[in-house]
Amino acid sequence: MRVTQPHLNTPLSAPVSRRKFVTGISAGGAIMGLGLQHSALAGGGKSPADYRPPQILRGNQFDLGIGYQPVNFTGAQRMATAINGGVPAPVLRWKEGERVTLRVTNNLAHDSSIHWHGIILPTNMDGVPGLSFDGIKPGETFEYQFDVNQNGTYWYHSHSGWQEQTGMYGAIVIDPKDPDPVECDRDYVVLLSDWSDNDPSDIYGNLKKMSHYYNFQERTAGDVWRDIKNKGLAQTWNERKMWNVMRMNQADLSDVTGYTYTYLMNGATPDTGWTALFKRGEKVRLRFINGSAMSIFDVRIPGLKMTVVASDGQNIEPVTVDEFRMGVAETYDVVVEPADDVAYTVFAQTIDRTGYARGTLTPNASLQADVPAMDHVALLSHNDMGMGGMDHSGHSMGGMKGMKGMDHSDMGGMKGMDHSQHSGMQEMKGMDHSAHAMKKPALGRAGFGSNSDIQHEQTEYGPHTDMLAETPMSGLNDPGVGLREHQQRYGRKVLTYADIRNLTKTLDPREPEREIQIHLTGNMNRYMWSMDGIKFADADPIILRYGERVRVRLVNDTMMTHPIHLHGVWSELETGDPDYIPRKHTIIVQPGSTISYLVSADAIGRWAYHCHLLFHMPGMMREVRVVDGGEV
């Protein structure tokens, strides 16, 4: 259930004048329902009558207008950033093999952009200001045009400032040119997102002042007494000593929680719920998209098995599960086959169990299913700190490299902290990376030119890094914190990356020529995120030579789950089966863990590479530059 926040009732944005309040005219195309409950627009926000479905636009010519739109998800009217007047934006249905043209007009008072997430296209069409293009100025129209050479479920969103958080996101469904291997009778998009009535700049500012500002699941004295009763004084003392010395919170699973967020399913709040119909015995395809800014969801449909048939738009060998975790920006297609004339709840609870989005699959719109209780709140463990298999009884600092001798006394109040470098990015407003992008790359670091088989980014242990994982475990077979005991406790099978096997054979069977290892780093107390201890503004580009095949190994030195997205090329997840490697555009890296994937550098250009948690992106980001053999 969403918890209101009475002392933070700042409007999302100040009211705009009639001159500024302009939204684009929708493109031609059939308007088709995504279900019976829909996105909140102007009005009460609580009644089903106030909802209308996102448009579905088909074809290869589209006119999209970015503009201000009043919305009401919580009982209070706020101003959103919308595409064609909708939050979520229209569903775009393309056809594989066609060439699409999208004319995007910016009716905002500031720059904007659209990134086509997971779509393989030319670099100048990717939609990242400062890397791909200059952005779309107020009052201007930018024409995106590219060939559609893939099929499946994807999405699109702004890559400018915090606009994604304020409503600028929508689904993409690409129909295959050949017969679809997935058979279904009904096909629904299920777009998950998070909404706050508070200005995202204020949310980010609160996190910078106090990283646990939105976390109300701190350990209490009662928890300590229960631990002493169950584990004894000595074990409890040793465990708590480590966390206390490091000033870290075992329940620190999400930066932004249900304290300020309302979680949406196709734009419907949990109070109303989204509804979709089926007939008994039908095969129903659900295209799940995590289009949130900061929320990781665990998805299940009590009473129904889900057969996962696609991951990040790519067909996989079907695997039947009871639930799965969705990192921000990931997509999963599942098929369900309801055998009875009863209603089922589509339930997506957040990783921190502070809220949920929900919908109903039903044979009759009058039937509703019970909403299940959220699972218990999990606690981070030694393994989530990269300390698996270690004996910590004598480690006052938990055995964490890079933390010994650190003085945390100033962290709580941010005393003396200089944000000038970060504020130079204007807190992501406009997201203009051009100044950084012109830096000369350093060969032999993450580029080619080193004699070493494995290149590492330069690691700096300074204010950007407060811990390093000493013994990171593989994240391949790990369902993730909060899901690990579900098979034993509830009899629910949870999808892991190890379960994913591509439906067709690996397209590029070459072994990698070299390996790039990158550490995902941060300082939680100061809310500073980086890669290899270097924030984006200070980092050199990662250089790939056109045509080469490389292995990227990510090591998560933090206690947060990071969804990492590489633009422009596929990230081919190494699951142990080299013949059927799954291709993904976004990969979850579990806390204190490591994971690897292969990249074929087959797209010349400048590409963004970043954590897809929106408020991590200012620091945990790189430019990846794919160059031909003679270019530096």
C-alpha positions in Angstrom: 0.0 0.0 0.0 1.3 3.5 -0.8 2.2 5.6 2.2 1.5 9.3 1.8 4.1 11.8 2.6 2.4 14.9 4.2 5.5 17.0 4.8 6.7 16.7 1.2 3.7 18.0 -0.8 5.6 20.1 -3.2 3.9 20.0 -6.6 5.7 18.1 -9.3 6.1 21.3 -11.2 4.6 24.8 -11.1 1.5 25.3 -13.1 2.3 26.1 -16.7 0.8 28.9 -18.7 -1.7 28.2 -21.5 1.0 29.1 -24.0 3.3 26.4 -22.6 0.5 23.8 -22.2 0.7 22.2 -25.6 0.6 18.6 -26.4 1.3 16.9 -29.7 -1.4 15.6 -32.1 -1.4 11.8 -32.2 -0.4 9.9 -35.3 -3.0 8.0 -37.3 -3.6 4.5 -36.2 -6.1 2.2 -34.4 -6.8 3.0 -30.8 -7.0 -0.4 -29.1 -7.5 -1.2 -25.4 -4.7 -2.5 -23.2 -7.3 -3.7 -20.8 -10.2 -2.1 -19.0 -8.4 0.3 -16.5 -6.1 2.9 -17.8 -3.8 5.8 -17.3 -4.7 8.7 -14.9 -5.4 12.0 -16.6 -6.9 15.2 -15.4 -9.6 14.5 -12.8 -10.1 12.5 -9.7 -7.5 9.8 -10.3 -9.4 7.4 -8.0 -12.3 6.4 -10.2 -12.2 4.0 -13.2 -14.2 6.6 -15.1 -11.2 8.9 -14.9 -8.9 6.5 -16.8 -8.5 6.0 -20.5 -6.2 3.5 -22.3 -2.9 4.5 -23.8 -3.2 4.7 -27.6 -1.8 2.0 -29.8 -0.2 3.5 -32.9 0.6 1.2 -35.8 2.4 1.7 -39.0 5.8 3.2 -40.0 5.0 7.0 -39.8 4.4 8.6 -36.4 4.0 12.1 -35.1 4.8 12.3 -31.4 4.4 15.5 -29.3 6.1 16.0 -26.0 4.2 18.3 -23.7 2.9 19.1 -20.3 -0.1 17.1 -19.1 -2.1 17.4 -15.8 -2.4 14.0 -14.1 -3.9 12.7 -10.9 -2.6 9.4 -9.5 -2.9 10.1 -5.8 -5.9 12.4 -5.3 -3.8 15.5 -6.0 -3.3 17.0 -9.5 0.2 17.3 -10.7 1.9 18.2 -14.0 3.5 15.4 -16.0 5.8 15.2 -19.0 3.7 13.3 -21.5 3.9 12.1 -25.1 0.7 12.7 -27.1 -1.0 13.6 -23.9 -0.7 10.2 -22.3 1.1 8.7 -19.2 2.1 6.1 -20.2 2.9 7.3 -23.8 1.3 5.5 -26.7 2.2 1.9 -27.5 4.1 1.9 -30.8 3.6 -1.2 -32.9 6.2 -1.6 -35.7 6.8 -4.4 -38.2 10.2 -6.1 -38.5 11.9 -5.3 -41.9 10.2 -1.9 -42.3 11.7 1.6 -42.1 10.0 3.8 -39.4 9.9 7.5 -39.3 9.1 9.3 -36.0 8.6 13.0 -36.0 9.0 14.2 -32.5 8.0 17.8 -31.6 9.1 19.3 -28.3 6.4 21.5 -26.8 8.2 21.8 -23.4 10.0 24.9 -22.2 13.3 23.0 -22.1 15.3 20.5 -24.2 14.0 16.9 -24.5 14.8 13.6 -26.3 13.6 10.1 -26.9 15.8 7.0 -26.6 14.5 3.8 -28.2 15.6 1.3 -25.5 17.0 -1.9 -26.9 16.6 -1.0 -30.5 19.7 -1.6 -32.6 20.0 1.5 -34.8 22.5 4.1 -36.1 24.2 6.1 -33.4 22.7 9.5 -34.5 19.2 8.0 -34.0 19.8 6.7 -30.4 18.5 9.8 -28.7 21.2 10.6 -26.1 21.9 14.4 -26.0 25.6 15.1 -26.1 26.5 11.7 -27.5 24.0 10.8 -30.2 22.7 14.3 -31.1 22.2 17.8 -29.6 18.7 17.0 -28.2 15.4 18.5 -29.3 15.1 22.3 -28.5 11.8 23.8 -27.4 9.5 24.3 -30.3 11.6 22.1 -32.6 10.9 18.8 -34.4 13.4 16.1 -34.7 12.9 13.3 -37.2 14.1 9.8 -36.2 14.3 7.4 -39.0 15.8 3.9 -39.0 15.3 0.3 -40.2 13.6 -2.1 -37.8 15.8 -5.2 -37.9 14.4 -7.1 -34.8 11.2 -8.0 -33.2 9.8 -8.4 -29.7 9.0 -6.2 -26.7 10.9 -3.0 -26.0 10.2 0.5 -24.8 11.1 4.2 -25.2 11.7 7.0 -22.8 13.3 10.4 -22.4 17.1 10.6 -21.9 16.9 14.2 -20.8 17.0 15.3 -17.2 14.4 13.7 -14.9 11.7 13.5 -17.6 11.5 9.8 -17.5 10.4 10.0 -13.8 7.7 12.5 -14.7 5.9 10.4 -17.2 7.8 10.2 -20.4 7.9 6.5 -21.2 6.0 4.1 -23.4 6.0 0.5 -24.8 7.2 -0.7 -28.2 6.0 -4.0 -29.7 7.6 -5.2 -33.0 5.8 -7.8 -34.9 8.0 -10.4 -36.6 8.2 -10.7 -40.4 8.3 -14.5 -40.1 5.8 -16.6 -38.2 6.0 -15.9 -34.4 7.2 -18.9 -32.5 5.1 -17.8 -29.6 1.5 -18.8 -30.1 -1.2 -16.9 -28.2 -4.9 -15.9 -28.3 -4.5 -12.6 -26.5 -1.6 -10.2 -26.3 -1.3 -7.5 -23.6 1.4 -5.0 -22.7 2.0 -4.8 -18.9 4.1 -1.6 -18.3 5.3 -1.1 -14.7 6.4 2.3 -13.5 6.7 4.5 -10.4 5.2 7.9 -9.8 5.8 10.6 -7.2 3.9 13.8 -6.6 7.2 15.3 -5.5 9.6 16.9 -8.0 12.4 14.5 -8.9 14.9 17.2 -8.3 13.7 17.3 -4.7 13.9 13.5 -4.4 17.5 13.5 -5.7 18.3 16.4 -3.3 17.0 14.5 -0.4 19.1 11.5 -1.3 22.2 13.6 -1.5 21.5 15.0 1.9 20.6 11.6 3.5 20.9 8.5 1.4 18.3 6.6 3.5 15.8 9.5 3.5 13.0 7.3 2.0 13.9 4.1 3.9 11.8 3.4 7.0 12.9 -0.2 7.4 15.8 0.4 9.7 16.7 -2.2 12.2 15.2 -1.6 15.7 16.0 -2.6 19.3 13.2 -5.2 19.0 14.9 -6.7 16.0 18.1 -7.0 18.0 16.4 -8.7 20.9 14.8 -11.2 18.5 18.2 -11.9 17.0 19.7 -12.5 20.5 16.9 -14.9 21.3 17.3 -16.8 18.1 21.1 -16.6 17.6 22.6 -15.9 20.9 24.4 -12.8 22.1 27.8 -13.6 20.7 26.6 -14.2 17.1 24.3 -11.2 17.2 27.0 -8.9 18.5 29.5 -10.0 15.8 26.9 -9.5 13.0 25.7 -6.2 14.3 29.3 -4.9 15.0 30.2 -5.2 11.3 27.1 -3.3 10.1 27.4 -0.6 12.8 31.1 0.1 12.1 30.4 0.5 8.4 27.3 2.5 9.1 25.4 0.4 6.5 21.8 -0.8 6.7 20.9 -4.4 6.1 17.4 -3.3 4.7 18.9 -0.8 2.3 17.3 -2.4 -0.8 15.9 0.7 -2.6 16.9 4.3 -2.6 13.3 5.6 -3.2 10.4 3.7 -1.7 6.6 3.6 -1.4 7.0 6.4 1.1 6.8 8.8 -1.9 6.1 6.4 -4.9 2.8 5.2 -6.2 3.4 2.1 -8.4 1.5 1.9 -11.6 0.6 -0.9 -14.0 -0.3 0.5 -17.5 -0.9 3.7 -15.7 -3.4 2.3 -13.2 -2.8 2.7 -9.5 -3.1 -0.2 -7.0 -6.4 1.4 -5.8 -8.0 0.9 -9.2 -5.9 -1.8 -10.8 -5.5 -2.7 -14.4 -7.9 -5.3 -15.9 -7.5 -7.6 -18.9 -10.0 -10.3 -20.2 -9.5 -13.9 -21.2 -11.6 -16.9 -22.0 -10.9 -20.2 -20.3 -8.3 -22.3 -22.1 -6.8 -19.4 -24.0 -3.1 -18.6 -24.2 -2.5 -15.1 -23.0 0.8 -13.4 -23.7 1.8 -10.7 -21.2 4.6 -8.4 -22.3 6.1 -7.1 -19.0 8.2 -3.9 -19.2 9.8 -2.3 -16.2 9.6 1.3 -17.3 10.2 2.7 -13.8 12.8 5.2 -12.8 14.1 3.5 -9.6 12.0 0.4 -8.8 12.9 -3.2 -9.1 9.8 -5.5 -9.2 9.2 -9.1 -8.3 6.3 -10.4 -10.5 3.9 -13.3 -9.9 0.4 -14.4 -10.7 -0.9 -16.5 -7.8 -2.6 -19.6 -9.1 -1.0 -19.4 -12.5 2.3 -20.8 -13.8 4.1 -18.4 -16.2 6.0 -19.7 -19.2 8.8 -17.2 -20.0 9.2 -17.0 -23.7 11.3 -13.9 -24.3 13.8 -11.8 -22.5 14.6 -8.2 -23.5 12.7 -8.8 -26.8 14.7 -11.9 -27.7 13.0 -15.3 -27.9 14.3 -17.9 -25.5 13.7 -21.6 -24.8 10.4 -21.5 -22.8 10.9 -21.9 -19.1 8.1 -22.2 -16.6 8.3 -20.3 -13.3 6.2 -18.9 -10.6 7.8 -15.6 -10.3 10.7 -13.5 -11.7 12.6 -10.3 -10.9 12.6 -7.3 -13.3 15.4 -4.8 -13.1 14.6 -1.3 -14.3 14.5 -1.4 -18.2 14.3 -5.2 -18.5 11.4 -6.8 -20.4 10.0 -10.3 -20.1 7.3 -11.9 -22.2 5.3 -14.7 -20.5 2.4 -16.9 -21.6 -0.2 -18.0 -19.2 -3.1 -20.5 -19.7 -6.0 -20.0 -17.3 -7.9 -23.2 -17.0 -10.8 -21.9 -14.8 -13.3 -19.2 -15.1 -11.9 -17.3 -12.1 -10.0 -14.0 -11.8 -6.2 -13.9 -11.1 -4.1 -11.0 -9.7 -1.1 -9.9 -11.6 1.1 -8.8 -8.7 4.3 -6.8 -9.0 5.8 -6.1 -5.5 8.9 -3.9 -5.1 12.2 -5.4 -4.0 11.9 -3.6 -0.7 8.3 -4.6 -0.1 7.1 -1.0 0.4 4.5 -1.2 -2.3 3.2 -2.9 -5.4 1.5 -2.5 -8.8 -1.4 -4.8 -9.6 -3.8 -5.9 -12.3 -6.4 -8.5 -12.8 -6.8 -11.2 -15.5 -10.4 -12.2 -15.5 -13.1 -13.9 -17.7 -15.6 -11.3 -16.5 -14.9 -7.6 -15.7 -17.1 -8.0 -12.6 -14.8 -10.6 -11.1 -11.8 -9.6 -9.0 -9.2 -11.7 -7.3 -7.8 -11.2 -3.9 -4.6 -9.1 -3.7 -1.9 -11.2 -2.0 0.0 -9.9 1.0 3.5 -8.7 0.2 6.4 -11.0 1.1 8.5 -10.4 4.1 11.3 -7.8 3.9 14.6 -9.5 3.3 17.9 -8.4 4.8 21.2 -8.1 3.0 23.7 -10.7 4.0 27.5 -11.1 4.0 27.2 -12.6 0.5 25.5 -9.3 -0.6 28.7 -7.5 0.5 30.9 -9.7 -1.5 32.1 -11.7 1.5 30.7 -15.1 0.6 32.5 -18.0 2.3 34.6 -15.8 4.6 34.8 -16.0 8.4 33.9 -12.6 9.7 34.1 -13.2 13.4 37.3 -11.3 13.8 36.7 -8.6 11.1 35.7 -5.3 12.6 35.3 -3.9 9.1 33.8 -7.0 7.7 36.9 -7.8 5.7 36.0 -5.1 3.1 38.9 -3.7 1.2 39.0 0.0 0.8 37.2 0.7 4.1 40.0 0.3 6.6 40.9 3.5 8.4 38.0 5.4 6.7 36.6 8.3 8.8 32.8 8.3 8.4 32.3 11.1 10.9 31.4 13.7 8.2 29.2 11.6 6.0 25.9 12.0 7.7 25.9 15.8 7.4 27.9 16.0 4.1 30.2 18.4 5.9 32.7 20.1 3.5 31.5 18.2 0.5 32.1 19.8 -2.8 29.4 19.0 -5.4 30.7 21.4 -8.0 31.7 18.6 -10.4 28.4 16.9 -10.2 26.4 20.1 -10.3 28.2 20.9 -13.5 25.9 18.4 -15.1 23.0 20.6 -13.9 21.7 17.6 -12.0 21.1 15.9 -15.4 18.9 18.7 -16.8 19.2 18.3 -20.5 21.7 15.5 -19.9 24.3 17.2 -22.2 27.4 15.0 -22.2 29.2 16.9 -25.0 31.9 18.4 -22.8 32.8 15.0 -21.4 32.5 13.2 -24.7 35.3 15.2 -26.4 37.9 14.0 -23.9 40.7 12.0 -25.5 40.5 8.3 -24.6 43.3 6.7 -22.7 44.6 3.7 -24.5 45.6 0.7 -22.4 43.0 1.5 -19.8 39.7 0.2 -21.1 40.7 0.7 -24.7 42.9 -1.3 -27.0 46.6 -0.7 -26.8 47.5 -2.6 -23.6 49.5 -5.8 -23.7 47.4 -7.3 -20.9 44.7 -9.8 -21.8 42.5 -8.1 -19.2 42.2 -4.4 -19.0 40.9 -2.6 -15.9 39.6 0.9 -15.5 41.8 2.9 -13.2 40.5 2.5 -9.7 40.6 5.4 -7.3 39.8 4.8 -3.6 38.5 8.2 -2.6 35.3 9.9 -1.7 33.4 8.0 -4.5 34.0 4.5 -3.0 33.2 3.3 0.5 33.6 -0.5 0.0 34.9 -3.2 -2.4 33.7 -6.8 -2.7 36.5 -9.0 -1.5 35.1 -12.3 -2.7 32.3 -11.5 -5.2 30.1 -14.5 -6.1 28.6 -15.2 -9.4 25.1 -13.7 -9.8 24.1 -16.1 -12.6 22.2 -18.6 -10.4 21.1 -16.1 -7.8 17.4 -15.2 -7.7 18.4 -12.1 -5.7 17.9 -10.9 -2.2 14.3 -11.5 -1.0 13.7 -14.4 -3.5 16.4 -16.9 -2.5 14.2 -18.9 -0.1 11.0 -18.8 -2.1 11.3 -22.3 -3.5 11.8 -23.8 -0.1 9.5 -21.5 1.8 6.6 -21.2 -0.6 7.2 -23.8 -3.3 7.6 -21.0 -5.9 10.2 -21.4 -8.6 12.0 -18.2 -9.3 13.6 -17.4 -12.7 17.4 -16.9 -12.7 19.7 -15.8 -15.5 21.0 -19.4 -15.6 17.6 -20.5 -16.7 17.7 -18.3 -19.9 18.8 -20.0 -23.1 18.4 -18.3 -26.5 15.9 -19.9 -28.8 18.3 -19.8 -31.8 22.0 -20.5 -32.0 24.6 -17.9 -31.0 25.2 -15.6 -34.0 28.8 -14.8 -33.2 30.6 -17.9 -31.9 34.0 -16.2 -31.7 35.9 -16.3 -28.4 36.6 -12.8 -27.0 39.9 -11.2 -27.9 40.2 -9.5 -24.5 38.3 -8.8 -21.3 37.3 -5.5 -19.7 36.6 -5.6 -16.0 34.6 -2.8 -14.5 33.7 -2.3 -10.9 30.4 -0.7 -10.0 31.2 1.6 -7.1 29.6 4.0 -4.7 29.6 5.8 -1.5 26.1 5.3 0.0 26.5 7.8 2.8 27.2 10.6 0.4 25.0 9.1 -2.4 27.8 9.2 -4.9 27.8 6.5 -7.7 30.6 5.7 -10.1 32.4 3.1 -12.2 35.8 2.1 -10.8 35.6 5.0 -8.4 35.4 7.5 -11.2 32.3 9.5 -11.8 31.1 10.0 -15.3 32.1 13.7 -15.6 35.8 12.7 -14.9 36.0 9.5 -16.9 37.5 8.7 -20.3 35.5 6.8 -22.9 35.8 3.1 -23.2 37.2 2.3 -26.6 36.2 -0.7 -28.7 37.6 -1.5 -32.1 35.0 -2.1 -34.7 34.5 -5.8 -35.3 36.2 -7.1 -32.2 34.6 -9.3 -29.7 35.2 -8.6 -26.0 34.1 -9.9 -22.7 32.8 -7.4 -20.1 33.0 -8.5 -16.5 31.1 -6.4 -14.0 31.9 -6.5 -10.3 29.3 -4.9 -8.0 31.2 -3.5 -5.1 28.0 -2.0 -3.6 25.0 -3.3 -1.7 22.5 -2.2 -4.3 21.2 -4.1 -7.3 22.3 -2.3 -10.5 20.6 -2.8 -13.9 23.3 -2.0 -16.4 22.4 -0.9 -20.0 24.7 -0.7 -22.9 23.3 1.2 -25.9 23.9 0.3 -29.5 25.0 -3.4 -29.3 23.8 -6.5 -27.6 25.1 -7.7 -24.3 25.3 -11.5 -24.6 25.0 -13.0 -21.2 27.5 -15.9 -20.5 25.3 -18.6 -18.9 27.6 -21.5 -19.5 26.1 -22.6 -22.8 28.2 -20.9 -25.6 25.9 -22.2 -28.3 22.7 -20.5 -27.2 23.8 -17.3 -25.5 20.9 -15.1 -24.6 21.1 -11.5 -25.9 20.0 -8.7 -23.5 20.1 -5.0 -23.5 20.0 -4.6 -19.7 21.6 -6.9 -17.1 21.0 -7.0 -13.4 24.2 -7.1 -11.3 23.4 -8.4 -7.8 25.0 -6.8 -4.7 28.5 -8.0 -4.0 28.4 -10.2 -7.1 30.0 -10.5 -10.5 28.6 -11.3 -13.9 30.0 -11.4 -17.5 28.8 -11.0 -21.0 30.2 -10.8 -24.5 29.9 -7.8 -26.9 30.5 -7.8 -30.6 31.5 -4.2 -31.5 29.5 -4.1 -34.7 28.1 -0.5 -34.5 30.5 2.4 -35.0 29.6 5.4 -32.9 29.3 6.9 -29.5 27.1 5.0 -27.1 25.9 5.5 -23.5 26.6 2.8 -20.9 25.1 3.2 -17.5 23.1 2.0 -14.6 19.5 2.4 -15.4 18.5 3.6 -11.9 17.8 7.2 -12.8 19.4 8.8 -9.8 22.5 6.6 -10.1 23.1 7.7 -13.7 24.9 11.0 -13.1 27.9 9.1 -11.8 27.6 5.4 -12.8 27.9 6.0 -16.5 30.5 5.8 -19.3 30.7 6.6 -23.0 31.5 3.6 -25.1 33.1 4.6 -28.4 33.3 2.1 -31.2 35.9 3.2 -33.7 37.3 1.8 -36.9 40.9 0.5 -36.9 42.6 3.7 -37.7 40.6 6.1 -35.5 41.4 7.0 -31.9 
